[in-house]
Amino acid sequence: MPAVSTLSDRDKSIVRTAAYGAVSLLAAAGAPHKGISHGSIALTSATGLVGHVLAAKSRDIRLPGKNTAELADQVLPALTAAMSVLAEQGPGEAENFRATVLVALEAATRTGKGQPAPAVVAMAHKITAALDAV
């Protein structure tokens, strides 16, 4: 676990806020509760540096906002920042984070009852774009 110590506490907070914030954005867009639970579980099953950061018990995830737009204003830039922070650790960690968040998105948007709602699909696209903005 020595790789985790190479990230500052601020960087770890950015990574956690970005990942858990992405799932929160899907919830705000109307993804079903069961899907959101599956998305959160997907985040906790990450491996590598990302897995250690996401699994750590912490109280540094702050997602204030009274509506989806305010939440998105915080989470989308955090996703891009997390990709930058992790790219400094090595391209493998940035890709690990991207893949982890995308698995969480897929888990959260599966309803088992057909296609996800259009607002949820649109939010998933915005999250993916934020991940790819680096």
GROMACS elastic network, one bead per residue, 0.5 to 0.9 nm:
[ bonds ]
;  ai    aj funct       b0    kb
    1     4     6  0.58803   500
    1     5     6  0.76927   500
    1    48     6  0.85352   500
    1    49     6  0.76165   500
    1    52     6  0.73783   500
    2     5     6  0.55263   500
    2     6     6  0.73063   500
    2    49     6  0.89316   500
    3     6     6  0.54473   500
    3     7     6  0.76351   500
    3    48     6  0.85534   500
    3    49     6  0.61494   500
    3    52     6  0.89405   500
    3    89     6  0.86435   500
    4     7     6  0.57737   500
    4     8     6  0.85982   500
    4    12     6  0.83776   500
    4    48     6  0.89960   500
    4    49     6  0.57508   500
    4    50     6  0.82933   500
    4    52     6  0.67492   500
    4    53     6  0.67395   500
    5     8     6  0.70999   500
    5     9     6  0.87344   500
    6    89     6  0.80323   500
    7    10     6  0.79158   500
    7    11     6  0.57553   500
    7    12     6  0.62471   500
    7    85     6  0.83332   500
    7    86     6  0.86709   500
    7    89     6  0.83439   500
    8    11     6  0.50787   500
    8    12     6  0.62842   500
    8    13     6  0.85917   500
    9    12     6  0.50978   500
    9    13     6  0.61741   500
    9    14     6  0.86792   500
   10    13     6  0.50463   500
   10    14     6  0.62606   500
   10    15     6  0.87859   500
   10    60     6  0.88987   500
   11    14     6  0.50266   500
   11    15     6  0.63219   500
   11    16     6  0.87031   500
   11    81     6  0.88270   500
   11    82     6  0.74194   500
   11    85     6  0.67393   500
   11    86     6  0.86717   500
   12    15     6  0.51563   500
   12    16     6  0.62248   500
   12    17     6  0.85110   500
   12    53     6  0.61562   500
   12    54     6  0.83085   500
   12    60     6  0.88104   500
   12    82     6  0.86104   500
   13    16     6  0.51448   500
   13    17     6  0.58944   500
   13    18     6  0.83451   500
   13    53     6  0.85522   500
   13    58     6  0.86558   500
   13    59     6  0.89852   500
   13    60     6  0.57827   500
   13    61     6  0.63926   500
   13    62     6  0.88171   500
   14    17     6  0.51430   500
   14    18     6  0.59552   500
   14    19     6  0.85660   500
   14    60     6  0.88948   500
   14    61     6  0.81789   500
   14    78     6  0.59957   500
   14    79     6  0.79311   500
   14    81     6  0.71946   500
   14    82     6  0.59053   500
   14    85     6  0.86236   500
   15    18     6  0.51905   500
   15    19     6  0.61845   500
   15    20     6  0.85654   500
   15    50     6  0.79083   500
   15    53     6  0.74587   500
   15    54     6  0.75984   500
   15    78     6  0.74029   500
   15    79     6  0.74140   500
   15    81     6  0.80869   500
   15    82     6  0.50376   500
   15    83     6  0.82305   500
   15    85     6  0.82804   500
   15    86     6  0.84037   500
   15    97     6  0.84555   500
   16    19     6  0.52829   500
   16    20     6  0.59595   500
   16    21     6  0.78138   500
   16    50     6  0.89457   500
   16    53     6  0.70065   500
   16    54     6  0.57385   500
   16    60     6  0.80214   500
   16    61     6  0.63986   500
   16    82     6  0.86369   500
   17    20     6  0.54850   500
   17    21     6  0.53277   500
   17    22     6  0.81792   500
   17    60     6  0.78325   500
   17    61     6  0.50612   500
   17    62     6  0.67274   500
   17    63     6  0.73450   500
   17    74     6  0.88265   500
   17    75     6  0.69932   500
   17    78     6  0.69174   500
   17    79     6  0.82088   500
   17    82     6  0.89351   500
   18    22     6  0.60311   500
   18    23     6  0.88906   500
   18    61     6  0.88302   500
   18    74     6  0.85300   500
   18    75     6  0.55020   500
   18    76     6  0.73399   500
   18    77     6  0.81596   500
   18    80     6  0.83172   500
   18    81     6  0.83542   500
   18    82     6  0.67490   500
   18   101     6  0.88990   500
   19    22     6  0.52880   500
   19    23     6  0.68899   500
   19    24     6  0.88841   500
   19    40     6  0.89621   500
   19    43     6  0.72827   500
   19    54     6  0.79735   500
   19    75     6  0.84245   500
   19    78     6  0.86324   500
   19    79     6  0.71461   500
   19    82     6  0.87174   500
   19    97     6  0.82392   500
   19   100     6  0.83757   500
   19   101     6  0.61079   500
   19   104     6  0.86097   500
   20    23     6  0.52838   500
   20    24     6  0.62688   500
   20    25     6  0.87369   500
   20    39     6  0.88949   500
   20    40     6  0.71366   500
   20    43     6  0.76692   500
   20    54     6  0.85914   500
   20    61     6  0.79682   500
   20    75     6  0.88406   500
   20   101     6  0.87473   500
   21    25     6  0.60688   500
   21    26     6  0.86654   500
   21    61     6  0.83902   500
   21    62     6  0.87649   500
   21    63     6  0.68745   500
   21    71     6  0.78685   500
   21    72     6  0.84054   500
   21    74     6  0.83601   500
   21    75     6  0.54897   500
   21    76     6  0.84006   500
   21    78     6  0.85445   500
   21    79     6  0.85832   500
   22    25     6  0.51227   500
   22    26     6  0.65394   500
   22    27     6  0.88189   500
   22    72     6  0.86077   500
   22    75     6  0.65614   500
   22    76     6  0.77676   500
   22    79     6  0.79057   500
   22   101     6  0.74968   500
   22   104     6  0.85457   500
   22   105     6  0.77581   500
   22   123     6  0.89815   500
   22   124     6  0.83867   500
   22   127     6  0.66640   500
   23    26     6  0.51806   500
   23    27     6  0.63907   500
   23    28     6  0.87629   500
   23    36     6  0.64311   500
   23    37     6  0.89727   500
   23    39     6  0.63400   500
   23    40     6  0.68493   500
   23   101     6  0.83988   500
   23   104     6  0.71344   500
   23   105     6  0.68479   500
   23   108     6  0.72270   500
   24    28     6  0.61922   500
   24    29     6  0.85953   500
   24    36     6  0.77880   500
   24    63     6  0.85245   500
   24    71     6  0.83043   500
   24    75     6  0.89680   500
   25    29     6  0.61412   500
   25    30     6  0.87189   500
   25    31     6  0.88944   500
   25    68     6  0.68387   500
   25    71     6  0.68873   500
   25    72     6  0.67434   500
   25    75     6  0.78555   500
   25   120     6  0.86956   500
   25   123     6  0.71589   500
   25   124     6  0.85904   500
   25   127     6  0.85950   500
   26    30     6  0.63933   500
   26    31     6  0.54823   500
   26    32     6  0.87708   500
   26    36     6  0.74829   500
   26   105     6  0.77907   500
   26   108     6  0.73687   500
   26   109     6  0.78337   500
   26   119     6  0.86849   500
   26   120     6  0.58809   500
   26   121     6  0.86509   500
   26   123     6  0.64261   500
   26   124     6  0.70471   500
   27    30     6  0.51871   500
   27    32     6  0.69982   500
   27    33     6  0.72595   500
   27    35     6  0.86664   500
   27    36     6  0.63548   500
   27   108     6  0.83806   500
   27   120     6  0.81590   500
   28    31     6  0.73205   500
   28    67     6  0.78527   500
   28    68     6  0.58074   500
   28    71     6  0.85753   500
   28   120     6  0.85900   500
   29    68     6  0.71615   500
   29   117     6  0.86509   500
   29   119     6  0.56900   500
   29   120     6  0.52063   500
   29   121     6  0.87841   500
   29   122     6  0.86623   500
   29   123     6  0.67655   500
   30    33     6  0.86065   500
   30   117     6  0.73770   500
   30   119     6  0.70790   500
   30   120     6  0.61083   500
   31    34     6  0.84672   500
   31    35     6  0.65603   500
   31    36     6  0.67133   500
   31   108     6  0.67123   500
   31   109     6  0.61108   500
   31   110     6  0.86094   500
   31   111     6  0.81111   500
   31   116     6  0.73617   500
   31   117     6  0.74092   500
   31   119     6  0.86088   500
   31   120     6  0.59366   500
   32    35     6  0.52300   500
   32    36     6  0.63621   500
   32    37     6  0.88254   500
   32   108     6  0.75233   500
   32   109     6  0.76151   500
   32   110     6  0.85577   500
   32   111     6  0.68455   500
   32   116     6  0.89036   500
   33    36     6  0.50677   500
   33    37     6  0.63250   500
   33    38     6  0.87457   500
   33   108     6  0.83804   500
   34    37     6  0.51092   500
   34    38     6  0.63819   500
   34    39     6  0.87142   500
   34   108     6  0.76232   500
   34   111     6  0.79503   500
   35    38     6  0.50002   500
   35    39     6  0.61445   500
   35    40     6  0.86731   500
   35   105     6  0.89409   500
   35   106     6  0.87781   500
   35   107     6  0.60395   500
   35   109     6  0.59425   500
   35   110     6  0.61768   500
   35   111     6  0.64242   500
   36    40     6  0.62264   500
   36    41     6  0.86019   500
   36   104     6  0.84532   500
   36   105     6  0.86641   500
   36   107     6  0.75843   500
   36   109     6  0.77851   500
   37    40     6  0.51863   500
   37    41     6  0.62544   500
   37    42     6  0.86522   500
   37   107     6  0.85463   500
   37   108     6  0.71802   500
   38    41     6  0.50334   500
   38    42     6  0.61676   500
   38    43     6  0.88100   500
   38   104     6  0.72544   500
   38   107     6  0.54501   500
   38   108     6  0.57733   500
   38   110     6  0.89949   500
   39    42     6  0.50424   500
   39    43     6  0.65389   500
   39    44     6  0.89928   500
   39   101     6  0.85299   500
   39   103     6  0.75084   500
   39   105     6  0.61767   500
   39   106     6  0.74538   500
   39   109     6  0.82302   500
   40    43     6  0.51737   500
   40    44     6  0.65849   500
   40    45     6  0.89340   500
   40   104     6  0.66695   500
   40   107     6  0.86190   500
   40   108     6  0.80342   500
   41    44     6  0.51541   500
   41    45     6  0.64133   500
   41   104     6  0.77456   500
   41   107     6  0.87742   500
   42    45     6  0.52205   500
   42    46     6  0.69219   500
   42   100     6  0.72408   500
   42   101     6  0.81747   500
   42   103     6  0.65653   500
   42   104     6  0.50771   500
   42   105     6  0.88070   500
   42   107     6  0.71542   500
   42   108     6  0.89440   500
   43    46     6  0.56397   500
   43    51     6  0.76901   500
   43    54     6  0.68015   500
   43    55     6  0.81431   500
   43   100     6  0.63342   500
   43   101     6  0.69576   500
   43   103     6  0.80802   500
   43   104     6  0.60926   500
   44    47     6  0.85809   500
   44    51     6  0.67854   500
   44    52     6  0.89179   500
   44    54     6  0.62230   500
   44    55     6  0.56145   500
   45    51     6  0.67984   500
   45    54     6  0.87798   500
   45    55     6  0.81225   500
   45   100     6  0.84930   500
   46    49     6  0.87314   500
   46    50     6  0.64698   500
   46    52     6  0.78295   500
   46    54     6  0.75096   500
   46    55     6  0.81263   500
   46    96     6  0.81893   500
   46    97     6  0.82840   500
   46   100     6  0.61927   500
   47    50     6  0.61869   500
   47    52     6  0.68680   500
   47    96     6  0.80243   500
   47   100     6  0.87536   500
   48    51     6  0.51772   500
   48    52     6  0.64219   500
   48    53     6  0.87752   500
   48    93     6  0.75777   500
   48    96     6  0.78255   500
   49    52     6  0.51901   500
   49    53     6  0.62519   500
   49    54     6  0.86560   500
   49    86     6  0.89390   500
   49    93     6  0.68447   500
   49    96     6  0.86432   500
   49    97     6  0.89455   500
   50    53     6  0.51410   500
   50    54     6  0.60642   500
   50    55     6  0.84161   500
   50    86     6  0.84793   500
   50    93     6  0.68839   500
   50    94     6  0.86094   500
   50    96     6  0.69780   500
   50    97     6  0.60312   500
   50   100     6  0.83624   500
   51    54     6  0.52147   500
   51    55     6  0.59058   500
   51    56     6  0.84927   500
   51    96     6  0.89641   500
   51    97     6  0.85883   500
   51   100     6  0.88019   500
   52    55     6  0.52252   500
   52    56     6  0.61406   500
   53    56     6  0.54569   500
   53    57     6  0.88345   500
   54    57     6  0.82364   500
   55    58     6  0.87838   500
   58    61     6  0.75078   500
   59    62     6  0.80684   500
   63    71     6  0.65728   500
   63    74     6  0.74601   500
   63    75     6  0.79154   500
   64    70     6  0.77100   500
   64    71     6  0.66782   500
   64    74     6  0.83930   500
   65    68     6  0.72992   500
   65    69     6  0.79560   500
   65    71     6  0.51459   500
   65    72     6  0.87517   500
   65    73     6  0.89587   500
   65    74     6  0.85948   500
   66    69     6  0.83454   500
   66    70     6  0.65225   500
   66    71     6  0.76018   500
   67    70     6  0.55231   500
   67    71     6  0.64387   500
   67    72     6  0.87425   500
   68    71     6  0.50582   500
   68    72     6  0.60145   500
   68    73     6  0.85447   500
   69    72     6  0.50307   500
   69    73     6  0.61266   500
   69    74     6  0.88512   500
   70    73     6  0.50526   500
   70    74     6  0.67186   500
   70    75     6  0.88586   500
   71    74     6  0.53915   500
   71    75     6  0.61243   500
   71    76     6  0.84435   500
   72    75     6  0.50250   500
   72    76     6  0.55359   500
   72    77     6  0.81995   500
   73    76     6  0.61988   500
   73    77     6  0.69686   500
   73    78     6  0.89315   500
   74    77     6  0.60805   500
   74    78     6  0.63785   500
   75    79     6  0.62081   500
   75    80     6  0.88624   500
   75   127     6  0.85853   500
   76    79     6  0.52132   500
   76    80     6  0.66795   500
   76    81     6  0.87748   500
   76   126     6  0.76959   500
   76   127     6  0.63799   500
   76   129     6  0.87246   500
   76   130     6  0.56074   500
   76   131     6  0.81293   500
   77    80     6  0.51691   500
   77    81     6  0.61008   500
   77    82     6  0.85366   500
   77   130     6  0.68652   500
   77   131     6  0.89974   500
   78    82     6  0.59087   500
   78    83     6  0.85276   500
   78   130     6  0.84747   500
   79    82     6  0.51245   500
   79    83     6  0.63521   500
   79    84     6  0.88055   500
   79    98     6  0.89695   500
   79   127     6  0.75773   500
   79   128     6  0.89787   500
   79   130     6  0.59014   500
   79   131     6  0.56163   500
   79   133     6  0.89664   500
   80    83     6  0.52032   500
   80    84     6  0.64471   500
   80    85     6  0.88034   500
   80   129     6  0.88219   500
   80   130     6  0.53149   500
   80   131     6  0.52833   500
   80   132     6  0.73147   500
   80   133     6  0.60858   500
   80   134     6  0.61668   500
   81    84     6  0.50643   500
   81    85     6  0.61408   500
   81    86     6  0.85530   500
   81   131     6  0.87140   500
   81   134     6  0.81341   500
   82    85     6  0.50532   500
   82    86     6  0.60261   500
   82    87     6  0.83545   500
   82    94     6  0.78884   500
   82    97     6  0.82134   500
   82   131     6  0.83730   500
   83    86     6  0.52391   500
   83    87     6  0.59384   500
   83    88     6  0.87323   500
   83    93     6  0.85107   500
   83    94     6  0.52568   500
   83    95     6  0.80875   500
   83    97     6  0.72689   500
   83    98     6  0.74781   500
   83   131     6  0.65389   500
   83   132     6  0.82490   500
   83   133     6  0.86838   500
   83   134     6  0.68004   500
   84    87     6  0.50446   500
   84    88     6  0.65236   500
   84    94     6  0.74332   500
   84   134     6  0.64770   500
   85    88     6  0.54443   500
   85    89     6  0.70640   500
   85    94     6  0.79258   500
   86    89     6  0.50635   500
   86    90     6  0.65611   500
   86    91     6  0.73524   500
   86    92     6  0.84273   500
   86    93     6  0.55660   500
   86    95     6  0.85371   500
   86    97     6  0.78183   500
   87    92     6  0.75496   500
   87    93     6  0.64472   500
   87    95     6  0.81554   500
   88    91     6  0.73955   500
   88    93     6  0.86756   500
   88    94     6  0.83183   500
   89    92     6  0.81570   500
   89    93     6  0.65423   500
   89    94     6  0.78882   500
   90    93     6  0.56554   500
   90    94     6  0.69067   500
   91    94     6  0.52292   500
   91    95     6  0.62232   500
   91    96     6  0.85071   500
   92    95     6  0.51429   500
   92    96     6  0.59782   500
   92    97     6  0.86374   500
   93    97     6  0.61504   500
   93    98     6  0.85572   500
   94    97     6  0.51617   500
   94    98     6  0.62313   500
   94    99     6  0.86361   500
   95    99     6  0.60143   500
   95   100     6  0.83903   500
   96    99     6  0.51872   500
   96   100     6  0.60341   500
   96   101     6  0.86504   500
   97   100     6  0.50271   500
   97   101     6  0.61773   500
   97   102     6  0.85420   500
   98   101     6  0.52957   500
   98   102     6  0.61428   500
   98   103     6  0.86475   500
   98   128     6  0.84019   500
   98   131     6  0.64659   500
   98   132     6  0.84200   500
   99   102     6  0.50549   500
   99   103     6  0.61229   500
   99   104     6  0.85788   500
  100   103     6  0.52113   500
  100   104     6  0.62801   500
  100   105     6  0.86941   500
  101   105     6  0.61541   500
  101   106     6  0.86527   500
  101   127     6  0.88823   500
  101   128     6  0.86867   500
  101   131     6  0.87869   500
  102   106     6  0.61733   500
  102   107     6  0.85340   500
  102   124     6  0.87093   500
  102   127     6  0.88195   500
  102   128     6  0.74809   500
  103   106     6  0.50711   500
  103   107     6  0.60905   500
  103   108     6  0.84996   500
  104   107     6  0.50386   500
  104   108     6  0.60087   500
  104   109     6  0.85510   500
  105   108     6  0.50772   500
  105   109     6  0.60680   500
  105   110     6  0.86402   500
  105   124     6  0.66674   500
  105   127     6  0.87542   500
  106   109     6  0.52667   500
  106   110     6  0.62597   500
  106   124     6  0.87272   500
  107   110     6  0.55866   500
  107   111     6  0.86765   500
  108   111     6  0.77808   500
  109   115     6  0.83275   500
  109   116     6  0.58224   500
  109   117     6  0.85387   500
  109   120     6  0.71374   500
  109   121     6  0.77407   500
  109   124     6  0.84196   500
  110   113     6  0.80694   500
  110   114     6  0.81672   500
  110   115     6  0.75651   500
  110   116     6  0.66869   500
  111   114     6  0.66162   500
  111   115     6  0.71675   500
  111   116     6  0.64723   500
  112   115     6  0.81147   500
  113   116     6  0.82813   500
  115   118     6  0.85301   500
  116   119     6  0.82775   500
  116   120     6  0.63505   500
  116   121     6  0.64602   500
  117   120     6  0.53198   500
  117   121     6  0.64152   500
  117   122     6  0.87594   500
  118   121     6  0.50579   500
  118   122     6  0.60936   500
  118   123     6  0.86001   500
  119   122     6  0.50608   500
  119   123     6  0.61854   500
  119   124     6  0.86254   500
  120   123     6  0.51162   500
  120   124     6  0.61813   500
  120   125     6  0.87012   500
  121   124     6  0.50601   500
  121   125     6  0.63357   500
  121   126     6  0.88084   500
  122   125     6  0.51327   500
  122   126     6  0.64198   500
  122   127     6  0.87885   500
  123   126     6  0.50034   500
  123   127     6  0.62054   500
  123   128     6  0.86033   500
  124   127     6  0.50817   500
  124   128     6  0.61863   500
  124   129     6  0.85977   500
  125   128     6  0.50724   500
  125   129     6  0.61109   500
  125   130     6  0.86353   500
  126   129     6  0.50270   500
  126   130     6  0.62171   500
  126   131     6  0.87042   500
  127   130     6  0.51198   500
  127   131     6  0.63540   500
  127   132     6  0.87512   500
  128   131     6  0.50725   500
  128   132     6  0.62723   500
  128   133     6  0.86640   500
  129   132     6  0.50492   500
  129   133     6  0.60299   500
  130   133     6  0.51199   500
  130   134     6  0.79609   500
  131   134     6  0.70641   500
